[in-house]
């Protein structure tokens, strides 16, 4: 099975190096930067909710139907 590409694999990066060729800065398109920030925020939310109570889908579905949301 092929490993799915990450956002980083899809971003075109350009590096600015010092006189010795060491990478010091990176440039990327603003839309790519924005996508990275969104991904980071999503991961932060997942981490915050890691210990939240989990309920079976069937129980959630019943609860939503009872409240008229579905």
N, C-alpha and C positions, 0 to 999 in steps of 0.2 A: 504494500500500500504506500502511495506517495505521500510524503509529509506536506501538509498544506503550507502555502507561503504565508509568511507573516507580513505585517504592514511594512516592517523594515526592509524586507526583500523586494518590495515594490517601490521603494523611494530612491530617487536618484540623488546621491550625495556628492558634494564637491568639497574637497579639503583644501585648506590653506595651511601651508607648512612653513616651518622656520628655515633658516639657511642650511641646516643639517638634514632637512627632509622629514623632520618629526611633525606629525599632524598636530596642529594647535587649534584650529577652528574648523567648523563644518558649516556648509551652506546647503539649504534645501528650499524647495518651493514652499511658499506660505501655506498653500492648501495641504501639503504633506505635513508641515509642522502642526497645523490645526488638527489633522487626523491623529497625529501622535499624542497630542494633548487630550483629545477625546478618549483615545484608547487608555491612556494613563488614568483619566478620571473614572472610566468604567472599571478598571482594575481596582481602584481605591474603593469604589462602592462594593465590589465583590468581597474585598478583604474585610470591610466593615460589617458585612452581613454574614460572614462565614459562620458565626455561632447562632444565627437566628433559628428559631424553631422551624422545623420542616414538617409539612403535613402532606399526606397522600393526595394526588391529583383528584381522586374521586371525592374526597372530603371537601376540598376547595370548590369543586364544581357544585356540589350540593349547597354549600354555603352561598355561593354566588347566585344560584338559582333561587334560593330562599329569599335572598335580599332583592331579587328582581334585576340584578345586574346582567344576567345572561338569560 
